[in-house]
Amino acid sequence: MNDKLSSFLPVYIKGILMGVCDIIPGVSGGTMALITGIYERLIRAVGNIEPDILITFLKRDWDGFLEELKRIDLLFLIVLAAGIGTSFILMSNVILILLNDYSAETYSFFLGLIAASAVVIYAGSGPVSVKTVSGLIAGILIGLIVSGLSAFDPGHSLPVLFITGAFAICAMVLPGISGAYITMIMNQYEYMLHAIKTLSVIDIAAYMGGAVIGILLFTKALKYLISHYHALMLAVLTGFMLGSSRMLYGKIMEDGGFDGGIYLFLLLGIFVIALIEFIRRRCGSGCLEN
């Protein structure tokens, strides 16, 4: 029993590393999963989560339900989620302090992360073509529209948090984009940080409930699109990140605009993504696997 528990300690630590990335807009927890050598196992486990697990539970088919749990590598997911949750609890207060006391600097750092991540994503789309440029332009337009809608406050009701969780979880199967950024675009980022800090169970449960539904309904469709329209999807995703970054630019301007110090934080964000990408390329399938 102790041997089995100790074997999952590295998974817990890797979950902590993923959580640090996942809670920062612009840094992909999926990239950290790749660096630490658990990306394929994670995607396989998440991909095995299907509506059948809910059907067997509702039918009280306990044998079938247990088989479904084994198929999704449940213990691995629980331990990994515990590590991610630990990071969220530890980091939420730190980020809230930064947003309150150093708002322009923090948003500038986020902007650097997003801009650099967009470049990395587009680089993976292959040679420049009419298709990828068209996708890039379409993504920019979509991002501009979505970031414009963010000016309207949808509130923080449980249905809004549920929908946010459903969309944010989709970032897990999209290369280079983080669920935290989706949460920020939907005006729920700081609210969810407060919810995590204060352990607001109802709000967290609504968000996570949406994430579960998102896994069941959307991830297979997204993986199909990435698989069959890889270059186009990456181009659209790049454009979306660039277009929606207008929101971050607006927040920086509201807090006094750019000056020398703010530009340094922008460059720092770019440097962080460049460093992560360098490590990812050097590590391949996982230099922190052991």
Backbone torsions as a table, in degrees:
resi	resn	phi	psi	omega
1	MET	NA	-45.0	179.0
2	ASN	-63.8	-37.3	178.4
3	ASP	-63.3	-40.6	-179.3
4	LYS	-66.1	-41.2	179.4
5	LEU	-66.3	-42.6	-179.3
6	SER	-65.6	-28.5	178.5
7	SER	-67.8	-23.4	179.7
8	PHE	-93.3	-3.8	177.2
9	LEU	-60.8	-44.1	175.7
10	PRO	-60.3	-35.3	178.5
11	VAL	-63.9	-41.7	178.4
12	TYR	-62.1	-43.5	179.8
13	ILE	-64.9	-40.4	177.9
14	LYS	-67.2	-31.4	174.3
15	GLY	-63.9	-39.6	177.0
16	ILE	-61.1	-44.8	178.7
17	LEU	-62.9	-41.6	177.3
18	MET	-63.3	-40.4	-178.7
19	GLY	-62.9	-39.4	177.1
20	VAL	-58.2	-41.0	178.7
21	CYS	-72.5	-43.7	-174.1
22	ASP	-64.0	-28.3	-176.1
23	ILE	-86.4	-7.8	179.4
24	ILE	-103.6	118.7	179.4
25	PRO	-59.8	128.6	177.5
26	GLY	103.3	-14.8	177.2
27	VAL	-109.0	125.7	-175.3
28	SER	-88.6	123.8	173.4
29	GLY	-63.8	-27.6	177.0
30	GLY	-63.0	-36.3	176.8
31	THR	-64.2	-41.8	177.3
32	MET	-65.4	-36.3	176.4
33	ALA	-62.3	-37.5	178.0
34	LEU	-67.1	-44.7	-179.7
35	ILE	-61.6	-39.4	-176.6
36	THR	-87.5	1.6	172.3
37	GLY	82.6	18.2	-179.1
38	ILE	-117.8	7.6	-174.5
39	TYR	-61.1	-49.9	-176.9
40	GLU	-62.8	-40.9	178.5
41	ARG	-64.9	-39.5	179.6
42	LEU	-65.5	-48.0	-179.2
43	ILE	-64.2	-37.9	178.3
44	ARG	-64.7	-43.1	-179.5
45	ALA	-65.0	-45.8	180.0
46	VAL	-66.0	-39.4	179.6
47	GLY	-64.8	-24.7	179.5
48	ASN	-82.9	-6.4	177.0
49	ILE	-78.0	110.5	-176.5
50	GLU	-128.5	163.5	178.9
51	PRO	-56.2	-19.8	-179.4
52	ASP	-57.5	-33.1	-178.1
53	ILE	-65.1	-36.9	177.9
54	LEU	-72.8	-38.0	-179.4
55	ILE	-64.2	-45.4	-179.9
56	THR	-64.4	-34.6	178.8
57	PHE	-67.5	-45.8	-179.1
58	LEU	-65.7	-31.5	178.5
59	LYS	-82.3	-3.4	-176.4
60	ARG	59.0	32.5	174.9
61	ASP	-86.5	82.1	-169.9
62	TRP	-66.5	-34.5	177.1
63	ASP	-63.8	-45.7	178.1
64	GLY	-65.0	-36.8	179.9
65	PHE	-64.7	-43.4	179.2
66	LEU	-64.6	-37.3	177.5
67	GLU	-63.6	-40.0	178.3
68	GLU	-64.5	-39.9	178.9
69	LEU	-63.6	-40.4	178.5
70	LYS	-65.0	-37.0	-175.9
71	ARG	-67.7	-29.5	-177.7
72	ILE	-91.6	8.4	177.3
73	ASP	57.7	54.3	-168.9
74	LEU	-59.7	-45.1	-176.8
75	LEU	-61.8	-40.8	176.8
76	PHE	-59.2	-46.3	-179.1
77	LEU	-65.5	-38.2	179.8
78	ILE	-65.8	-46.4	-179.3
79	VAL	-64.5	-43.2	179.1
80	LEU	-62.8	-43.5	178.9
81	ALA	-63.5	-35.3	177.6
82	ALA	-63.6	-40.8	176.8
83	GLY	-65.4	-44.0	178.5
84	ILE	-62.5	-43.7	179.2
85	GLY	-62.1	-38.1	177.8
86	THR	-60.5	-44.3	177.7
87	SER	-62.2	-42.3	-179.2
88	PHE	-59.3	-45.4	-178.6
89	ILE	-65.1	-41.7	-177.5
90	LEU	-73.0	-35.1	-172.7
91	MET	-90.2	-22.8	-173.4
92	SER	-58.8	-44.9	-178.8
93	ASN	-66.9	-37.8	179.2
94	VAL	-61.9	-46.4	-178.3
95	ILE	-68.2	-37.4	177.1
96	LEU	-61.4	-40.5	177.8
97	ILE	-63.0	-44.1	179.9
98	LEU	-63.2	-41.9	179.8
99	LEU	-67.2	-33.5	-179.4
100	ASN	-77.8	-42.4	-172.2
101	ASP	-98.2	-25.7	-177.9
102	TYR	-135.1	56.4	-171.7
103	SER	-61.0	-52.6	-176.8
104	ALA	-62.4	-42.2	179.7
105	GLU	-63.2	-42.7	-177.6
106	THR	-67.2	-44.9	179.6
107	TYR	-67.5	-31.5	175.9
108	SER	-66.1	-40.7	175.5
109	PHE	-60.9	-45.2	177.7
110	PHE	-60.4	-41.1	-179.8
111	LEU	-62.2	-40.8	176.4
112	GLY	-61.9	-40.7	177.6
113	LEU	-61.0	-46.8	-176.9
114	ILE	-65.5	-46.7	-178.1
115	ALA	-61.2	-45.5	-179.5
116	ALA	-67.8	-38.3	177.9
117	SER	-62.6	-38.2	179.4
118	ALA	-62.8	-41.2	178.6
119	VAL	-63.2	-43.3	179.5
120	VAL	-61.7	-42.9	-179.6
121	ILE	-63.6	-46.5	-177.8
122	TYR	-64.6	-33.5	178.5
123	ALA	-62.1	-26.5	179.8
124	GLY	-84.1	-1.9	-177.5
125	SER	-85.8	-4.1	177.3
126	GLY	91.3	-164.0	-177.7
127	PRO	-60.5	148.4	177.9
128	VAL	-67.8	132.5	179.7
129	SER	-144.5	171.5	177.3
130	VAL	-59.3	-38.7	-178.3
131	LYS	-64.6	-45.9	-177.1
132	THR	-71.8	-37.0	178.0
133	VAL	-66.0	-41.0	177.1
134	SER	-62.1	-42.5	177.7
135	GLY	-63.7	-39.5	178.8
136	LEU	-62.0	-46.4	-179.5
137	ILE	-64.6	-43.1	178.8
138	ALA	-61.7	-41.7	179.3
139	GLY	-64.5	-39.5	177.7
140	ILE	-61.9	-44.8	179.7
141	LEU	-62.4	-43.1	178.2
142	ILE	-62.5	-43.5	179.9
143	GLY	-62.9	-40.6	178.3
144	LEU	-63.5	-41.5	179.3
145	ILE	-65.4	-46.4	-178.6
146	VAL	-64.0	-42.9	-179.8
147	SER	-67.2	-29.3	175.1
148	GLY	-68.4	-36.7	178.0
149	LEU	-67.6	-23.1	-178.2
150	SER	-66.0	-14.1	176.7
151	ALA	-69.6	-22.2	177.2
152	PHE	-89.2	122.4	-177.0
153	ASP	-82.2	112.9	-179.6
154	PRO	-80.1	-1.9	-176.2
155	GLY	82.3	-172.8	-176.5
156	HIS	-131.0	39.7	178.5
157	SER	-68.8	163.6	-179.3
158	LEU	-60.8	-40.9	176.6
159	PRO	-61.4	-38.0	178.5
160	VAL	-64.9	-43.5	177.8
161	LEU	-64.2	-37.7	178.6
162	PHE	-61.9	-48.1	-179.4
163	ILE	-64.6	-40.4	178.3
164	THR	-60.2	-44.9	178.2
165	GLY	-61.1	-38.0	-179.0
166	ALA	-64.7	-40.6	179.2
167	PHE	-76.6	-38.3	-176.7
168	ALA	-63.8	-36.5	-177.7
169	ILE	-66.6	-24.9	179.1
170	CYS	-63.0	-24.1	179.0
171	ALA	-61.9	-21.7	-179.5
172	MET	-61.1	-34.4	-177.9
173	VAL	-98.9	-0.1	176.5
174	LEU	-99.7	126.2	-175.6
175	PRO	-68.1	129.0	169.8
176	GLY	86.4	-10.8	-178.7
177	ILE	-107.6	146.2	-175.2
178	SER	-109.2	150.1	176.0
179	GLY	-62.7	-30.7	178.8
180	ALA	-63.0	-35.2	179.6
181	TYR	-69.1	-41.2	176.2
182	ILE	-61.2	-42.6	178.2
183	THR	-61.4	-38.4	178.7
184	MET	-67.2	-43.5	179.6
185	ILE	-59.2	-34.1	-178.2
186	MET	-89.3	14.3	174.9
187	ASN	61.7	32.1	-179.9
188	GLN	-119.4	2.9	-171.6
189	TYR	-64.6	-57.0	-178.1
190	GLU	-65.5	-35.5	179.2
191	TYR	-63.3	-42.3	-179.8
192	MET	-70.9	-31.1	174.5
193	LEU	-61.8	-42.9	176.5
194	HIS	-63.3	-40.5	-179.1
195	ALA	-62.9	-40.6	178.9
196	ILE	-68.9	-43.6	-178.9
197	LYS	-59.7	-42.0	-176.7
198	THR	-93.3	2.0	-178.1
199	LEU	52.6	51.6	176.1
200	SER	-75.6	94.9	-170.3
201	VAL	-60.7	-41.3	-176.5
202	ILE	-64.2	-46.5	179.9
203	ASP	-64.5	-44.2	179.8
204	ILE	-63.9	-40.4	180.0
205	ALA	-64.4	-39.5	178.6
206	ALA	-64.0	-44.0	179.1
207	TYR	-63.3	-46.4	-178.9
208	MET	-69.3	-33.6	176.1
209	GLY	-61.6	-41.0	175.3
210	GLY	-63.8	-36.8	178.7
211	ALA	-62.8	-41.3	178.9
212	VAL	-62.7	-45.8	178.3
213	ILE	-63.5	-38.8	178.0
214	GLY	-61.0	-40.8	176.9
215	ILE	-61.4	-45.0	-176.2
216	LEU	-68.8	-35.3	-171.0
217	LEU	-100.4	-36.0	-166.8
218	PHE	-108.2	-32.0	-169.6
219	THR	-63.5	-36.7	179.6
220	LYS	-64.8	-39.6	178.2
221	ALA	-65.5	-41.1	179.3
222	LEU	-65.5	-42.2	178.7
223	LYS	-64.3	-35.5	176.8
224	TYR	-63.5	-44.7	-179.1
225	LEU	-65.4	-43.0	178.5
226	ILE	-62.5	-38.6	-178.0
227	SER	-70.5	-41.7	-173.4
228	HIS	-95.9	-21.9	-179.3
229	TYR	-132.8	52.6	-169.7
230	HIS	-57.2	-56.6	-175.6
231	ALA	-62.5	-44.0	-178.7
232	LEU	-64.2	-44.0	-179.5
233	MET	-63.6	-40.6	178.6
234	LEU	-65.6	-37.6	178.5
235	ALA	-66.0	-43.5	178.3
236	VAL	-63.2	-42.7	-179.9
237	LEU	-63.2	-41.0	176.4
238	THR	-59.3	-48.8	179.7
239	GLY	-61.1	-40.2	179.4
240	PHE	-61.3	-44.4	-179.4
241	MET	-64.6	-40.5	179.6
242	LEU	-68.3	-45.7	-178.9
243	GLY	-64.9	-43.1	-177.8
244	SER	-73.1	-15.8	178.9
245	SER	-67.5	-9.4	173.4
246	ARG	-55.9	-32.6	179.1
247	MET	-62.0	-44.9	179.4
248	LEU	-65.8	-40.9	178.0
249	TYR	-60.0	-42.7	179.1
250	GLY	-61.9	-39.9	179.4
251	LYS	-66.0	-37.1	178.3
252	ILE	-65.9	-42.9	-179.7
253	MET	-65.7	-35.6	177.3
254	GLU	-63.8	-29.1	-176.9
255	ASP	-96.6	18.0	174.9
256	GLY	118.1	-7.7	176.1
257	GLY	81.7	-171.8	-176.3
258	PHE	-89.1	140.3	167.8
259	ASP	-143.4	-171.5	-176.4
260	GLY	-57.2	-44.1	-178.7
261	GLY	-66.3	-38.4	-179.4
262	ILE	-65.9	-39.3	178.8
263	TYR	-62.7	-33.1	179.0
264	LEU	-62.7	-39.4	178.4
265	PHE	-70.2	-33.7	174.0
266	LEU	-60.7	-46.4	178.9
267	LEU	-66.1	-34.5	178.0
268	LEU	-63.0	-42.2	177.3
269	GLY	-60.8	-42.4	177.8
270	ILE	-63.0	-41.7	-179.7
271	PHE	-63.0	-40.8	-179.2
272	VAL	-60.4	-45.8	179.7
273	ILE	-65.8	-40.9	178.1
274	ALA	-60.7	-41.0	179.4
275	LEU	-65.9	-45.0	179.0
276	ILE	-62.3	-41.8	179.5
277	GLU	-66.0	-38.1	176.8
278	PHE	-61.9	-46.3	179.3
279	ILE	-63.3	-41.6	180.0
280	ARG	-60.1	-43.0	-179.1
281	ARG	-68.3	-36.9	179.8
282	ARG	-72.8	-32.6	-174.3
283	CYS	-81.8	-30.2	-174.7
284	GLY	66.2	-115.4	-176.0
285	SER	-83.8	-0.2	175.2
286	GLY	140.1	98.5	178.6
287	CYS	-82.7	-12.2	176.4
288	LEU	-107.1	26.7	-173.5
289	GLU	-67.0	-35.5	-177.5
290	ASN	-92.1	NA	NA
